[in-house]
Amino acid sequence: MTDTVTLALTAGEPAGIGPELCLQLAAEERSAGLVVIASKPLLEERNRDLGLGIVLEDWAPGSVAARAPGTLSVLHVEGLATTAAGQLNTANSAYVLDTLSVATRGCLNGLFDGMVTAPVHKGVINNAGIEFSGHTEFLQAMCGVERVVMMLATDELRVALVTTHLPLSEVPAAITPARLTQVARILNQDLKTYFGLEQPRILVAGLNPHAGEGGHLGREELDVIEPTLEALRQEGMTLTGPLPADTLFTPHWLDNADAALAMYHDQGLPVLKFQGFGRAVNITLGLPIVRTSVDHGTALDLAGTGRADMGSLRQAVQVGERMALCQKRMGGQKLASGNKASNV
């Protein structure tokens, strides 16, 4: 068993801060090998403009990825059109998706132990006529899995979501026994596989205020959530809830838990981002590969200035490395094949 990993790092939207964050990160000491998946001329230009002095080395399969401070391995991707920091160009959309495809295939083929993604700009990709709802859905399709789970994490808190980018009016109907069961199983399994937790302790939020208050403020807890959680406990999971979300995120509960499972996006993530914005990591669970990302966007106004904070990218790399190492120590265990999409 090796105690080192190699991570693919996609540089994201070329007009945003992703390319320079990759370069700034390369100036630091690191234990993981990084291979930036991007246009090499773009990195050379941003490197020169910011006076960073990073040595860019071409990487090919079988090569050892650079780890020394001041060096960066690059897997060049063609297709970048003319670009300038802070100025979006729809002509670059296919190139951005190609970087994601190269990194994902590399992980699936064993070239990389995981992938870390810098931010992309969903709007400009869609404006190019390419339907794109985000990294998560793109990777889900490429990996051929039926369900993925979004989890954001800091060193102190992990919050996973049953539903993600849905209008609030559509959330109750989306919380079905089947969906809740699948999400909870993925969360429980991946906390074992990637975080080394033998028996994960998961807090589960209710949907309604006061977790429905015995049915007086909604019946989803009584009709869906409680019966589903009880069935999952019979499988051996350690699940507490449904709990009122306004008190779940307090030391009384969190001090004895490994993760919280929120029913919808803005139920759990505001708490986590208040607690650790800029050092939080977006993790996609349910994939057969390790994937982490930053908790921020492309920050076009900061692109090319050298003032962007790389704290979240640094954390994403560190968490991705720890997840990949843990998976290796677990013997390369992957998610059960029951999460494979039926049409793949």
Disulfide bonds with the S-S distance in Angstrom:
none
